Amino acid sequence: MTPDQAYRHCHTLTRRAGPNFSVGFRFLPKDKRRATEAAYAFCRYLDDQVDLPGAGNPEERLKEWEAELERTYAGRPAHPAGIALADALARYPIPKEAFEGLIAGCRMDLAKTRYETFSELVVYCDLVATTIRDITLAIFGARGEEAFRLGRSFSTALQLTNILRDVGEDLDRGRIYLPREERERFGVTEEALFARRLTPEFAALMKFSADRARGFFREGMKIVPFIDADARLATRLMGEVYLRLLDEIERRNYDVFTGKIRLPPWAKARIVLQTLLTPKDYSGTNHR
């Protein structure tokens, strides 16, 4: 398979499996878009070894992808996602640690289904969010300690939003990411979660968690001036789409049990238009 064919494979996968990210990706210049989609596709395949049913043991499947990561960084990829990523590595210094963090997070998912405190959850988020941060910094041109710190906030915000959006799906897998300490504080029992009870207590817990995610976004969106000018719109769109997902969760009165939380195409088009009409360089977010 040629690199061009591999990139097309990654593009198709990203459009299908990552519709929220792809809103921003399409505004990247070709080389950055293809590199970002290659990295996303590789991450998606890694994540799927844990989250999707398939033949064989999840740990063994994860080891196979760990081997593909080694082959990719050695210039001997076998999978289309690895072929595309290997080509992208010739242009962008994406550290292997970006993917190793995700692998560690996947292994944590296999071994751990509950979190006691938010601090404990942040350890998991750091592992998974490292991937987003390091890929973004490498491809989008951000450098320095401040960019690193802001990138961590931005990627953590994305991961916290995913956790809130996917509460119902994670229950189906026997996982609860909402910290036990906070569930107890708000009076939300594990039994009530598995029964999918939309109680005032659950709504209060979700509101608290969504507001905290917005706080991470307010800080994380300050990374925009630190990255290359041709990647700023894409970054802002990723943030704005995820902020609207939080709004959608709130609009549904925090019912994350009934159907998938999605944004319709018209809502994404509106986000693009609104983002285009607001200043490109800012130190925070206008949202809420």
ChimeraX commands (.cxc) that place a marker at each C-alpha (Angstrom):
marker #1 position 0.00,0.00,0.00 radius 0.5
marker #1 position 1.32,3.45,-0.92 radius 0.5
marker #1 position 1.33,6.35,1.57 radius 0.5
marker #1 position -1.39,8.10,-0.45 radius 0.5
marker #1 position -3.62,5.04,-0.21 radius 0.5
marker #1 position -2.89,4.77,3.50 radius 0.5
marker #1 position -3.78,8.43,4.03 radius 0.5
marker #1 position -7.09,7.91,2.23 radius 0.5
marker #1 position -7.81,4.98,4.53 radius 0.5
marker #1 position -7.15,7.18,7.57 radius 0.5
marker #1 position -9.27,10.01,6.14 radius 0.5
marker #1 position -12.24,7.67,5.65 radius 0.5
marker #1 position -11.88,6.29,9.16 radius 0.5
marker #1 position -11.64,9.76,10.69 radius 0.5
marker #1 position -14.75,10.99,8.90 radius 0.5
marker #1 position -16.68,7.93,10.09 radius 0.5
marker #1 position -15.35,7.41,13.61 radius 0.5
marker #1 position -14.32,10.94,14.60 radius 0.5
marker #1 position -16.97,13.32,13.24 radius 0.5
marker #1 position -16.41,15.86,16.02 radius 0.5
marker #1 position -12.67,16.10,15.39 radius 0.5
marker #1 position -13.03,16.07,11.61 radius 0.5
marker #1 position -14.96,19.37,11.70 radius 0.5
marker #1 position -11.68,21.08,12.54 radius 0.5
marker #1 position -9.36,18.77,10.61 radius 0.5
marker #1 position -10.83,19.77,7.26 radius 0.5
marker #1 position -9.56,23.34,7.77 radius 0.5
marker #1 position -5.94,22.24,8.13 radius 0.5
marker #1 position -3.50,22.50,5.20 radius 0.5
marker #1 position -3.05,19.18,3.40 radius 0.5
marker #1 position 0.15,17.96,5.08 radius 0.5
marker #1 position -1.07,18.79,8.58 radius 0.5
marker #1 position -4.52,17.33,7.91 radius 0.5
marker #1 position -3.11,14.07,6.60 radius 0.5
marker #1 position -0.65,13.77,9.48 radius 0.5
marker #1 position -3.36,14.51,12.04 radius 0.5
marker #1 position -5.76,12.01,10.48 radius 0.5
marker #1 position -3.00,9.37,10.40 radius 0.5
marker #1 position -2.30,9.91,14.10 radius 0.5
marker #1 position -6.04,9.88,14.90 radius 0.5
marker #1 position -6.56,6.64,12.97 radius 0.5
marker #1 position -3.67,4.94,14.76 radius 0.5
marker #1 position -5.10,6.04,18.11 radius 0.5
marker #1 position -8.55,4.86,17.13 radius 0.5
marker #1 position -7.29,1.40,16.29 radius 0.5
marker #1 position -5.45,1.26,19.60 radius 0.5
marker #1 position -8.54,2.32,21.54 radius 0.5
marker #1 position -10.76,-0.14,19.71 radius 0.5
marker #1 position -8.73,-3.07,21.01 radius 0.5
marker #1 position -10.23,-2.35,24.42 radius 0.5
marker #1 position -13.66,-0.95,23.61 radius 0.5
marker #1 position -14.87,-3.09,20.72 radius 0.5
marker #1 position -15.56,-6.83,20.78 radius 0.5
marker #1 position -13.33,-8.92,18.59 radius 0.5
marker #1 position -11.47,-12.15,18.24 radius 0.5
marker #1 position -8.83,-12.91,20.80 radius 0.5
marker #1 position -7.78,-11.41,24.10 radius 0.5
marker #1 position -7.83,-7.57,24.31 radius 0.5
marker #1 position -4.38,-7.53,25.93 radius 0.5
marker #1 position -2.98,-9.66,23.12 radius 0.5
marker #1 position -4.57,-7.42,20.50 radius 0.5
marker #1 position -3.09,-4.41,22.28 radius 0.5
marker #1 position 0.34,-6.05,22.18 radius 0.5
marker #1 position -0.03,-6.53,18.43 radius 0.5
marker #1 position -0.65,-2.79,18.03 radius 0.5
marker #1 position 2.22,-2.04,20.37 radius 0.5
marker #1 position 4.40,-4.03,17.98 radius 0.5
marker #1 position 2.97,-2.08,15.04 radius 0.5
marker #1 position 3.91,1.14,16.83 radius 0.5
marker #1 position 7.50,-0.11,17.14 radius 0.5
marker #1 position 7.54,-1.09,13.46 radius 0.5
marker #1 position 6.12,2.29,12.48 radius 0.5
marker #1 position 8.82,4.23,14.32 radius 0.5
marker #1 position 11.43,1.88,12.86 radius 0.5
marker #1 position 10.16,2.63,9.34 radius 0.5
marker #1 position 8.65,-0.84,8.79 radius 0.5
marker #1 position 4.87,-0.40,9.25 radius 0.5
marker #1 position 2.44,-3.09,8.12 radius 0.5
marker #1 position -1.01,-1.59,8.77 radius 0.5
marker #1 position -2.46,1.30,6.69 radius 0.5
marker #1 position -2.57,3.54,9.77 radius 0.5
marker #1 position 1.07,2.73,10.47 radius 0.5
marker #1 position 2.07,3.37,6.85 radius 0.5
marker #1 position 0.42,6.80,6.90 radius 0.5
marker #1 position 1.86,7.65,10.31 radius 0.5
marker #1 position 5.36,6.60,9.27 radius 0.5
marker #1 position 5.13,8.96,6.30 radius 0.5
marker #1 position 3.90,11.78,8.56 radius 0.5
marker #1 position 6.82,11.22,10.94 radius 0.5
marker #1 position 9.16,12.32,8.15 radius 0.5
marker #1 position 7.56,15.79,8.38 radius 0.5
marker #1 position 6.49,16.16,12.01 radius 0.5
marker #1 position 8.35,15.19,15.22 radius 0.5
marker #1 position 5.48,13.30,16.85 radius 0.5
marker #1 position 7.00,11.60,19.91 radius 0.5
marker #1 position 6.39,7.89,20.34 radius 0.5
marker #1 position 5.44,8.69,23.94 radius 0.5
marker #1 position 2.23,10.21,22.60 radius 0.5
marker #1 position 1.02,6.75,21.63 radius 0.5
marker #1 position 2.63,4.95,24.55 radius 0.5
marker #1 position 0.53,7.09,26.89 radius 0.5
marker #1 position -2.63,5.95,25.13 radius 0.5
marker #1 position -1.50,2.32,25.33 radius 0.5
marker #1 position -0.97,2.76,29.08 radius 0.5
marker #1 position -4.45,4.29,29.33 radius 0.5
marker #1 position -5.92,1.35,27.40 radius 0.5
marker #1 position -4.25,-1.06,29.80 radius 0.5
marker #1 position -5.69,0.90,32.70 radius 0.5
marker #1 position -9.13,0.44,31.12 radius 0.5
marker #1 position -8.56,-3.32,31.05 radius 0.5
marker #1 position -7.53,-3.42,34.71 radius 0.5
marker #1 position -9.56,-0.64,36.32 radius 0.5
marker #1 position -13.29,0.08,36.12 radius 0.5
marker #1 position -13.76,2.55,39.01 radius 0.5
marker #1 position -12.06,5.76,40.19 radius 0.5
marker #1 position -12.07,6.90,43.80 radius 0.5
marker #1 position -11.22,10.60,43.40 radius 0.5
marker #1 position -10.94,13.21,40.68 radius 0.5
marker #1 position -7.18,13.27,41.23 radius 0.5
marker #1 position -7.11,9.58,40.40 radius 0.5
marker #1 position -9.18,10.21,37.28 radius 0.5
marker #1 position -6.77,12.95,36.22 radius 0.5
marker #1 position -3.96,10.36,36.19 radius 0.5
marker #1 position -5.97,8.38,33.64 radius 0.5
marker #1 position -6.85,11.53,31.68 radius 0.5
marker #1 position -3.18,12.50,31.61 radius 0.5
marker #1 position -2.26,9.18,30.02 radius 0.5
marker #1 position -4.94,9.40,27.36 radius 0.5
marker #1 position -4.79,13.17,26.88 radius 0.5
marker #1 position -1.01,13.05,26.47 radius 0.5
marker #1 position -1.68,11.65,23.01 radius 0.5
marker #1 position -3.85,14.56,21.91 radius 0.5
marker #1 position -1.53,17.13,23.45 radius 0.5
marker #1 position 1.71,15.77,22.02 radius 0.5
marker #1 position 0.27,15.21,18.55 radius 0.5
marker #1 position -1.18,18.71,18.54 radius 0.5
marker #1 position 2.04,20.32,19.73 radius 0.5
marker #1 position 4.13,18.43,17.17 radius 0.5
marker #1 position 1.95,18.92,14.10 radius 0.5
marker #1 position 0.47,22.32,14.92 radius 0.5
marker #1 position 3.83,23.86,15.77 radius 0.5
marker #1 position 3.41,24.76,19.45 radius 0.5
marker #1 position 6.60,24.94,21.51 radius 0.5
marker #1 position 7.61,25.77,25.07 radius 0.5
marker #1 position 6.51,25.05,28.63 radius 0.5
marker #1 position 3.44,27.31,28.51 radius 0.5
marker #1 position 2.17,25.66,25.34 radius 0.5
marker #1 position 2.75,22.29,26.99 radius 0.5
marker #1 position 0.73,23.33,30.05 radius 0.5
marker #1 position -2.13,24.78,28.00 radius 0.5
marker #1 position -2.14,21.74,25.73 radius 0.5
marker #1 position -2.60,19.56,28.80 radius 0.5
marker #1 position -5.62,21.60,29.88 radius 0.5
marker #1 position -7.11,21.49,26.37 radius 0.5
marker #1 position -6.70,17.74,25.95 radius 0.5
marker #1 position -7.98,17.07,29.49 radius 0.5
marker #1 position -11.09,19.11,28.69 radius 0.5
marker #1 position -11.71,16.96,25.62 radius 0.5
marker #1 position -11.32,13.77,27.63 radius 0.5
marker #1 position -13.59,14.95,30.47 radius 0.5
marker #1 position -16.26,15.82,27.89 radius 0.5
marker #1 position -15.96,12.36,26.36 radius 0.5
marker #1 position -16.42,10.82,29.80 radius 0.5
marker #1 position -19.63,12.78,30.42 radius 0.5
marker #1 position -20.98,12.08,26.94 radius 0.5
marker #1 position -20.28,8.35,27.23 radius 0.5
marker #1 position -21.54,7.62,30.76 radius 0.5
marker #1 position -24.23,5.28,29.40 radius 0.5
marker #1 position -21.92,3.44,26.99 radius 0.5
marker #1 position -19.31,2.98,29.70 radius 0.5
marker #1 position -21.91,1.49,32.03 radius 0.5
marker #1 position -22.61,-1.08,29.31 radius 0.5
marker #1 position -18.93,-2.03,29.57 radius 0.5
marker #1 position -19.05,-2.13,33.37 radius 0.5
marker #1 position -17.03,1.06,33.77 radius 0.5
marker #1 position -17.73,4.16,35.85 radius 0.5
marker #1 position -15.39,7.10,35.36 radius 0.5
marker #1 position -17.35,9.51,37.58 radius 0.5
marker #1 position -15.26,9.47,40.80 radius 0.5
marker #1 position -16.79,7.62,43.76 radius 0.5
marker #1 position -15.95,10.48,46.15 radius 0.5
marker #1 position -17.96,12.94,44.04 radius 0.5
marker #1 position -20.82,10.49,43.46 radius 0.5
marker #1 position -21.15,10.06,47.21 radius 0.5
marker #1 position -20.99,13.82,47.77 radius 0.5
marker #1 position -23.93,14.32,45.40 radius 0.5
marker #1 position -25.84,11.24,46.56 radius 0.5
marker #1 position -25.53,9.19,43.36 radius 0.5
marker #1 position -25.21,5.49,44.07 radius 0.5
marker #1 position -23.68,2.92,41.77 radius 0.5
marker #1 position -27.02,1.11,41.77 radius 0.5
marker #1 position -28.78,4.27,40.55 radius 0.5
marker #1 position -26.25,4.66,37.75 radius 0.5
marker #1 position -26.69,1.13,36.47 radius 0.5
marker #1 position -30.47,1.60,36.70 radius 0.5
marker #1 position -30.07,4.73,34.52 radius 0.5
marker #1 position -32.02,6.88,36.97 radius 0.5
marker #1 position -32.21,10.55,35.96 radius 0.5
marker #1 position -32.44,11.96,39.46 radius 0.5
marker #1 position -31.87,15.56,40.63 radius 0.5
marker #1 position -28.75,14.27,42.36 radius 0.5
marker #1 position -27.38,12.85,39.11 radius 0.5
marker #1 position -28.16,16.09,37.27 radius 0.5
marker #1 position -26.31,18.07,39.95 radius 0.5
marker #1 position -23.28,15.79,39.67 radius 0.5
marker #1 position -23.28,16.12,35.88 radius 0.5
marker #1 position -23.64,19.91,36.04 radius 0.5
marker #1 position -20.72,20.11,38.45 radius 0.5
marker #1 position -18.63,17.90,36.15 radius 0.5
marker #1 position -19.60,19.81,32.99 radius 0.5
marker #1 position -18.76,23.15,34.60 radius 0.5
marker #1 position -15.36,21.78,35.59 radius 0.5
marker #1 position -14.74,20.62,32.00 radius 0.5
marker #1 position -15.63,24.13,30.78 radius 0.5
marker #1 position -13.03,25.50,33.17 radius 0.5
marker #1 position -10.40,23.31,31.55 radius 0.5
marker #1 position -11.55,24.57,28.15 radius 0.5
marker #1 position -11.31,28.21,29.26 radius 0.5
marker #1 position -7.68,27.60,30.15 radius 0.5
marker #1 position -6.86,25.23,27.32 radius 0.5
marker #1 position -8.18,27.43,24.52 radius 0.5
marker #1 position -5.46,29.93,25.41 radius 0.5
marker #1 position -3.11,27.68,23.45 radius 0.5
marker #1 position -4.40,29.10,20.16 radius 0.5
marker #1 position -1.86,31.96,19.84 radius 0.5
marker #1 position 0.98,29.50,20.51 radius 0.5
marker #1 position 0.36,27.33,17.45 radius 0.5
marker #1 position 0.95,27.86,13.74 radius 0.5
marker #1 position -1.47,30.33,12.15 radius 0.5
marker #1 position -2.70,27.72,9.67 radius 0.5
marker #1 position -3.78,25.39,12.50 radius 0.5
marker #1 position -5.52,27.89,14.78 radius 0.5
marker #1 position -8.96,27.65,13.21 radius 0.5
marker #1 position -8.90,23.86,13.43 radius 0.5
marker #1 position -7.93,24.02,17.10 radius 0.5
marker #1 position -10.64,26.52,17.93 radius 0.5
marker #1 position -13.22,24.42,16.09 radius 0.5
marker #1 position -12.28,21.31,18.06 radius 0.5
marker #1 position -12.75,23.24,21.28 radius 0.5
marker #1 position -16.02,24.87,20.22 radius 0.5
marker #1 position -17.52,21.58,19.01 radius 0.5
marker #1 position -16.78,19.95,22.35 radius 0.5
marker #1 position -18.14,22.92,24.27 radius 0.5
marker #1 position -21.37,22.53,22.30 radius 0.5
marker #1 position -21.44,18.86,23.26 radius 0.5
marker #1 position -21.45,19.97,26.89 radius 0.5
marker #1 position -24.29,22.36,26.03 radius 0.5
marker #1 position -26.18,19.50,24.37 radius 0.5
marker #1 position -25.77,17.30,27.44 radius 0.5
marker #1 position -27.15,20.15,29.52 radius 0.5
marker #1 position -30.02,20.76,27.07 radius 0.5
marker #1 position -31.04,17.13,27.47 radius 0.5
marker #1 position -31.19,17.63,31.24 radius 0.5
marker #1 position -28.13,15.40,31.52 radius 0.5
marker #1 position -29.85,12.37,29.99 radius 0.5
marker #1 position -26.75,10.56,28.76 radius 0.5
marker #1 position -28.52,7.21,28.90 radius 0.5
marker #1 position -30.96,7.61,26.00 radius 0.5
marker #1 position -29.23,7.61,22.64 radius 0.5
marker #1 position -25.86,8.98,21.60 radius 0.5
marker #1 position -25.06,12.63,22.31 radius 0.5
marker #1 position -24.43,14.07,18.84 radius 0.5
marker #1 position -24.41,17.41,17.09 radius 0.5
marker #1 position -26.39,17.51,13.82 radius 0.5
marker #1 position -24.63,18.78,10.67 radius 0.5
marker #1 position -26.46,22.11,10.81 radius 0.5
marker #1 position -25.18,22.71,14.34 radius 0.5
marker #1 position -21.60,22.02,13.26 radius 0.5
marker #1 position -22.01,24.34,10.27 radius 0.5
marker #1 position -23.22,27.04,12.63 radius 0.5
marker #1 position -20.19,26.51,14.87 radius 0.5
marker #1 position -17.89,26.92,11.87 radius 0.5
marker #1 position -19.60,30.15,10.83 radius 0.5
marker #1 position -19.57,31.61,14.34 radius 0.5
marker #1 position -15.92,30.68,14.82 radius 0.5
marker #1 position -14.94,32.25,11.51 radius 0.5
marker #1 position -16.64,35.48,12.55 radius 0.5
marker #1 position -14.87,35.79,15.91 radius 0.5
marker #1 position -11.27,36.99,16.48 radius 0.5
marker #1 position -8.61,34.40,15.67 radius 0.5
marker #1 position -6.18,35.23,18.46 radius 0.5
marker #1 position -7.50,35.40,21.98 radius 0.5
marker #1 position -6.41,34.50,25.47 radius 0.5
marker #1 position -9.58,32.71,26.49 radius 0.5
marker #1 position -12.94,31.62,25.20 radius 0.5
marker #1 position -16.07,33.64,24.62 radius 0.5
marker #1 position -18.20,30.61,25.40 radius 0.5
marker #1 position -20.28,31.00,28.55 radius 0.5
marker link #1:1,2 radius 0.2
marker link #1:2,3 radius 0.2
marker link #1:3,4 radius 0.2
marker link #1:4,5 radius 0.2
marker link #1:5,6 radius 0.2
marker link #1:6,7 radius 0.2
marker link #1:7,8 radius 0.2
marker link #1:8,9 radius 0.2
marker link #1:9,10 radius 0.2
marker link #1:10,11 radius 0.2
marker link #1:11,12 radius 0.2
marker link #1:12,13 radius 0.2
marker link #1:13,14 radius 0.2
marker link #1:14,15 radius 0.2
marker link #1:15,16 radius 0.2
marker link #1:16,17 radius 0.2
marker link #1:17,18 radius 0.2
marker link #1:18,19 radius 0.2
marker link #1:19,20 radius 0.2
marker link #1:20,21 radius 0.2
marker link #1:21,22 radius 0.2
marker link #1:22,23 radius 0.2
marker link #1:23,24 radius 0.2
marker link #1:24,25 radius 0.2
marker link #1:25,26 radius 0.2
marker link #1:26,27 radius 0.2
marker link #1:27,28 radius 0.2
marker link #1:28,29 radius 0.2
marker link #1:29,30 radius 0.2
marker link #1:30,31 radius 0.2
marker link #1:31,32 radius 0.2
marker link #1:32,33 radius 0.2
marker link #1:33,34 radius 0.2
marker link #1:34,35 radius 0.2
marker link #1:35,36 radius 0.2
marker link #1:36,37 radius 0.2
marker link #1:37,38 radius 0.2
marker link #1:38,39 radius 0.2
marker link #1:39,40 radius 0.2
marker link #1:40,41 radius 0.2
marker link #1:41,42 radius 0.2
marker link #1:42,43 radius 0.2
marker link #1:43,44 radius 0.2
marker link #1:44,45 radius 0.2
marker link #1:45,46 radius 0.2
marker link #1:46,47 radius 0.2
marker link #1:47,48 radius 0.2
marker link #1:48,49 radius 0.2
marker link #1:49,50 radius 0.2
marker link #1:50,51 radius 0.2
marker link #1:51,52 radius 0.2
marker link #1:52,53 radius 0.2
marker link #1:53,54 radius 0.2
marker link #1:54,55 radius 0.2
marker link #1:55,56 radius 0.2
marker link #1:56,57 radius 0.2
marker link #1:57,58 radius 0.2
marker link #1:58,59 radius 0.2
marker link #1:59,60 radius 0.2
marker link #1:60,61 radius 0.2
marker link #1:61,62 radius 0.2
marker link #1:62,63 radius 0.2
marker link #1:63,64 radius 0.2
marker link #1:64,65 radius 0.2
marker link #1:65,66 radius 0.2
marker link #1:66,67 radius 0.2
marker link #1:67,68 radius 0.2
marker link #1:68,69 radius 0.2
marker link #1:69,70 radius 0.2
marker link #1:70,71 radius 0.2
marker link #1:71,72 radius 0.2
marker link #1:72,73 radius 0.2
marker link #1:73,74 radius 0.2
marker link #1:74,75 radius 0.2
marker link #1:75,76 radius 0.2
marker link #1:76,77 radius 0.2
marker link #1:77,78 radius 0.2
marker link #1:78,79 radius 0.2
marker link #1:79,80 radius 0.2
marker link #1:80,81 radius 0.2
marker link #1:81,82 radius 0.2
marker link #1:82,83 radius 0.2
marker link #1:83,84 radius 0.2
marker link #1:84,85 radius 0.2
marker link #1:85,86 radius 0.2
marker link #1:86,87 radius 0.2
marker link #1:87,88 radius 0.2
marker link #1:88,89 radius 0.2
marker link #1:89,90 radius 0.2
marker link #1:90,91 radius 0.2
marker link #1:91,92 radius 0.2
marker link #1:92,93 radius 0.2
marker link #1:93,94 radius 0.2
marker link #1:94,95 radius 0.2
marker link #1:95,96 radius 0.2
marker link #1:96,97 radius 0.2
marker link #1:97,98 radius 0.2
marker link #1:98,99 radius 0.2
marker link #1:99,100 radius 0.2
marker link #1:100,101 radius 0.2
marker link #1:101,102 radius 0.2
marker link #1:102,103 radius 0.2
marker link #1:103,104 radius 0.2
marker link #1:104,105 radius 0.2
marker link #1:105,106 radius 0.2
marker link #1:106,107 radius 0.2
marker link #1:107,108 radius 0.2
marker link #1:108,109 radius 0.2
marker link #1:109,110 radius 0.2
marker link #1:110,111 radius 0.2
marker link #1:111,112 radius 0.2
marker link #1:112,113 radius 0.2
marker link #1:113,114 radius 0.2
marker link #1:114,115 radius 0.2
marker link #1:115,116 radius 0.2
marker link #1:116,117 radius 0.2
marker link #1:117,118 radius 0.2
marker link #1:118,119 radius 0.2
marker link #1:119,120 radius 0.2
marker link #1:120,121 radius 0.2
marker link #1:121,122 radius 0.2
marker link #1:122,123 radius 0.2
marker link #1:123,124 radius 0.2
marker link #1:124,125 radius 0.2
marker link #1:125,126 radius 0.2
marker link #1:126,127 radius 0.2
marker link #1:127,128 radius 0.2
marker link #1:128,129 radius 0.2
marker link #1:129,130 radius 0.2
marker link #1:130,131 radius 0.2
marker link #1:131,132 radius 0.2
marker link #1:132,133 radius 0.2
marker link #1:133,134 radius 0.2
marker link #1:134,135 radius 0.2
marker link #1:135,136 radius 0.2
marker link #1:136,137 radius 0.2
marker link #1:137,138 radius 0.2
marker link #1:138,139 radius 0.2
marker link #1:139,140 radius 0.2
marker link #1:140,141 radius 0.2
marker link #1:141,142 radius 0.2
marker link #1:142,143 radius 0.2
marker link #1:143,144 radius 0.2
marker link #1:144,145 radius 0.2
marker link #1:145,146 radius 0.2
marker link #1:146,147 radius 0.2
marker link #1:147,148 radius 0.2
marker link #1:148,149 radius 0.2
marker link #1:149,150 radius 0.2
marker link #1:150,151 radius 0.2
marker link #1:151,152 radius 0.2
marker link #1:152,153 radius 0.2
marker link #1:153,154 radius 0.2
marker link #1:154,155 radius 0.2
marker link #1:155,156 radius 0.2
marker link #1:156,157 radius 0.2
marker link #1:157,158 radius 0.2
marker link #1:158,159 radius 0.2
marker link #1:159,160 radius 0.2
marker link #1:160,161 radius 0.2
marker link #1:161,162 radius 0.2
marker link #1:162,163 radius 0.2
marker link #1:163,164 radius 0.2
marker link #1:164,165 radius 0.2
marker link #1:165,166 radius 0.2
marker link #1:166,167 radius 0.2
marker link #1:167,168 radius 0.2
marker link #1:168,169 radius 0.2
marker link #1:169,170 radius 0.2
marker link #1:170,171 radius 0.2
marker link #1:171,172 radius 0.2
marker link #1:172,173 radius 0.2
marker link #1:173,174 radius 0.2
marker link #1:174,175 radius 0.2
marker link #1:175,176 radius 0.2
marker link #1:176,177 radius 0.2
marker link #1:177,178 radius 0.2
marker link #1:178,179 radius 0.2
marker link #1:179,180 radius 0.2
marker link #1:180,181 radius 0.2
marker link #1:181,182 radius 0.2
marker link #1:182,183 radius 0.2
marker link #1:183,184 radius 0.2
marker link #1:184,185 radius 0.2
marker link #1:185,186 radius 0.2
marker link #1:186,187 radius 0.2
marker link #1:187,188 radius 0.2
marker link #1:188,189 radius 0.2
marker link #1:189,190 radius 0.2
marker link #1:190,191 radius 0.2
marker link #1:191,192 radius 0.2
marker link #1:192,193 radius 0.2
marker link #1:193,194 radius 0.2
marker link #1:194,195 radius 0.2
marker link #1:195,196 radius 0.2
marker link #1:196,197 radius 0.2
marker link #1:197,198 radius 0.2
marker link #1:198,199 radius 0.2
marker link #1:199,200 radius 0.2
marker link #1:200,201 radius 0.2
marker link #1:201,202 radius 0.2
marker link #1:202,203 radius 0.2
marker link #1:203,204 radius 0.2
marker link #1:204,205 radius 0.2
marker link #1:205,206 radius 0.2
marker link #1:206,207 radius 0.2
marker link #1:207,208 radius 0.2
marker link #1:208,209 radius 0.2
marker link #1:209,210 radius 0.2
marker link #1:210,211 radius 0.2
marker link #1:211,212 radius 0.2
marker link #1:212,213 radius 0.2
marker link #1:213,214 radius 0.2
marker link #1:214,215 radius 0.2
marker link #1:215,216 radius 0.2
marker link #1:216,217 radius 0.2
marker link #1:217,218 radius 0.2
marker link #1:218,219 radius 0.2
marker link #1:219,220 radius 0.2
marker link #1:220,221 radius 0.2
marker link #1:221,222 radius 0.2
marker link #1:222,223 radius 0.2
marker link #1:223,224 radius 0.2
marker link #1:224,225 radius 0.2
marker link #1:225,226 radius 0.2
marker link #1:226,227 radius 0.2
marker link #1:227,228 radius 0.2
marker link #1:228,229 radius 0.2
marker link #1:229,230 radius 0.2
marker link #1:230,231 radius 0.2
marker link #1:231,232 radius 0.2
marker link #1:232,233 radius 0.2
marker link #1:233,234 radius 0.2
marker link #1:234,235 radius 0.2
marker link #1:235,236 radius 0.2
marker link #1:236,237 radius 0.2
marker link #1:237,238 radius 0.2
marker link #1:238,239 radius 0.2
marker link #1:239,240 radius 0.2
marker link #1:240,241 radius 0.2
marker link #1:241,242 radius 0.2
marker link #1:242,243 radius 0.2
marker link #1:243,244 radius 0.2
marker link #1:244,245 radius 0.2
marker link #1:245,246 radius 0.2
marker link #1:246,247 radius 0.2
marker link #1:247,248 radius 0.2
marker link #1:248,249 radius 0.2
marker link #1:249,250 radius 0.2
marker link #1:250,251 radius 0.2
marker link #1:251,252 radius 0.2
marker link #1:252,253 radius 0.2
marker link #1:253,254 radius 0.2
marker link #1:254,255 radius 0.2
marker link #1:255,256 radius 0.2
marker link #1:256,257 radius 0.2
marker link #1:257,258 radius 0.2
marker link #1:258,259 radius 0.2
marker link #1:259,260 radius 0.2
marker link #1:260,261 radius 0.2
marker link #1:261,262 radius 0.2
marker link #1:262,263 radius 0.2
marker link #1:263,264 radius 0.2
marker link #1:264,265 radius 0.2
marker link #1:265,266 radius 0.2
marker link #1:266,267 radius 0.2
marker link #1:267,268 radius 0.2
marker link #1:268,269 radius 0.2
marker link #1:269,270 radius 0.2
marker link #1:270,271 radius 0.2
marker link #1:271,272 radius 0.2
marker link #1:272,273 radius 0.2
marker link #1:273,274 radius 0.2
marker link #1:274,275 radius 0.2
marker link #1:275,276 radius 0.2
marker link #1:276,277 radius 0.2
marker link #1:277,278 radius 0.2
marker link #1:278,279 radius 0.2
marker link #1:279,280 radius 0.2
marker link #1:280,281 radius 0.2
marker link #1:281,282 radius 0.2
marker link #1:282,283 radius 0.2
marker link #1:283,284 radius 0.2
marker link #1:284,285 radius 0.2
marker link #1:285,286 radius 0.2
marker link #1:286,287 radius 0.2
marker link #1:287,288 radius 0.2
view
